[in-house]
Amino acid sequence: MSAPLLQAALRFPPETLLRAQGAGLGLKAAIFDVDGVLTDGRLYISEQGETVKAFHALDGHGLKLLKQGGIEPLVITGRDSPAVRRRVADLGLTHALYGVHDKAAAAERVLAGLGLGWPEVAAIGDDWPDLPLLTRAAFACAPANAHAEVRAVAHHVTRARGGEGAAREFCDLLLMACGRYAALLQGHLQTLDSA
């Protein structure tokens, strides 16, 4: 018995989807900040250093779907912690830079290695250190709780807050814009169980 067809319930404005398609080349990579995007931005620091970060499962699955959909997720973060490295490894992400002070220069090195330019890149960030990425990317996104200056340059501000599904909304939007969302959704209706 085949799975029923499922219509996507998620909707974005047509002009946002059009912008998220990139500058005629199609988006091939998406840059993610960590603190304030993949986490809620709070830092828990004990005498032993940073010990705990909370990540949202929706965001993690969104990053995996993005990669399946042909858009390479890149993590570029100003901080370095074992928790972030563990989460990146658990998600199977191959491009991550930690403790970065000049995010634009770091991104350009990674993009050059992938043979990509800014017209093929989307980015999501929440604070001033992310502005160089957001102002260069073909599509810029900010979580609902991002700093006002970041929200002002974003092409899309998510309904969700950082660490609470904002990255997933960004991933879903990019997948819809490139026409891969429906196929990925339908593929999740299948089961590995055989009864």
Number of C-alpha atoms within 10 A of each C-alpha: 3 6 11 9 11 11 9 11 5 10 10 13 8 10 9 15 20 13 17 27 25 22 16 10 12 16 27 24 25 24 24 25 25 25 23 25 29 30 23 21 18 12 14 11 11 9 6 6 9 14 13 15 20 18 21 17 14 15 24 19 14 21 27 18 21 25 18 13 20 14 23 21 25 24 21 26 23 16 14 14 14 12 15 23 14 11 16 18 12 10 12 12 17 12 13 18 19 17 12 16 13 15 21 19 13 15 22 15 13 18 17 11 9 12 8 16 19 22 19 22 30 29 27 33 31 29 20 14 18 23 22 14 29 26 16 16 25 24 28 27 27 33 31 19 21 23 15 13 12 24 22 12 15 22 17 22 22 23 14 18 23 28 25 23 25 30 33 27 23 29 27 21 23 28 27 22 21 19 14 17 21 14 13 15 15 15 12 9 12 11 8 5 5 4 3
